[in-house]
Amino acid sequence: MGYFMRGLMGIIVALTGGVGDIGLATAQRLTEEGAIPYLIDIVDADEGLRRSNQVRASGYYLCSQTD
């Protein structure tokens, strides 16, 4: 029996670095658990939106944490 996160239904989650492999896998799992992930990364807007749609994330915001 797999491990399941509890209490995530409807919770909005901002994922920095969300467009990378680990970020996308995390967003996918959060979506499966009922959370609403929003991806944040430095990838251009078109690519970020394409990848966020792949994992059914709510959207994508282009930003750098260093600014």
C-alpha positions as CSV (number, residue, x, y, z in Angstrom):
1,M,0.0,0.0,0.0
2,G,1.4,3.4,-1.1
3,Y,2.0,6.5,1.0
4,F,-0.7,9.2,0.6
5,M,-0.5,12.8,1.7
6,R,-3.4,13.9,3.9
7,G,-5.4,17.1,4.1
8,L,-4.3,18.6,0.8
9,M,-7.7,18.9,-0.9
10,G,-8.1,22.5,-2.2
11,I,-4.8,23.7,-0.7
12,I,-2.9,26.1,-3.0
13,V,0.8,25.3,-3.3
14,A,3.4,27.5,-4.9
15,L,6.3,25.4,-6.2
16,T,9.6,27.3,-6.9
17,G,11.7,25.4,-9.4
18,G,8.4,23.8,-10.4
19,V,9.2,23.3,-14.1
20,G,12.2,21.0,-13.5
21,D,11.8,17.2,-13.3
22,I,11.4,17.1,-9.5
23,G,9.1,20.1,-9.5
24,L,6.9,18.6,-12.2
25,A,6.7,15.2,-10.4
26,T,5.9,17.0,-7.2
27,A,3.2,19.1,-8.9
28,Q,1.7,15.9,-10.4
29,R,1.5,14.2,-7.1
30,L,0.0,17.2,-5.4
31,T,-2.7,17.4,-8.1
32,E,-3.5,13.7,-7.6
33,E,-3.9,14.4,-3.9
34,G,-6.3,17.3,-4.5
35,A,-4.0,20.3,-4.0
36,I,-3.8,23.2,-6.5
37,P,-0.2,23.6,-7.5
38,Y,1.1,26.8,-9.1
39,L,4.5,26.5,-10.8
40,I,7.2,29.2,-10.4
41,D,10.5,29.1,-12.3
42,I,12.9,31.0,-14.6
43,V,11.8,29.2,-17.8
44,D,10.2,31.4,-20.5
45,A,6.4,31.8,-20.1
46,D,5.3,29.7,-23.1
47,E,7.4,26.7,-22.0
48,G,6.4,27.1,-18.4
49,L,2.7,27.1,-19.3
50,R,3.1,24.1,-21.5
51,R,4.8,22.1,-18.7
52,S,2.3,23.3,-16.1
53,N,-0.5,22.0,-18.4
54,Q,1.2,18.6,-18.6
55,V,0.7,18.1,-14.9
56,R,-2.6,19.9,-14.6
57,A,-1.1,22.7,-12.5
58,S,-3.1,25.9,-12.1
59,G,-0.6,28.0,-13.9
60,Y,2.9,29.3,-14.2
61,Y,4.6,32.5,-13.1
62,L,8.0,33.5,-14.5
63,C,10.3,34.8,-11.8
64,S,13.8,34.5,-10.4
65,Q,14.3,34.0,-6.7
66,T,17.5,36.0,-6.9
67,D,15.7,39.3,-7.8
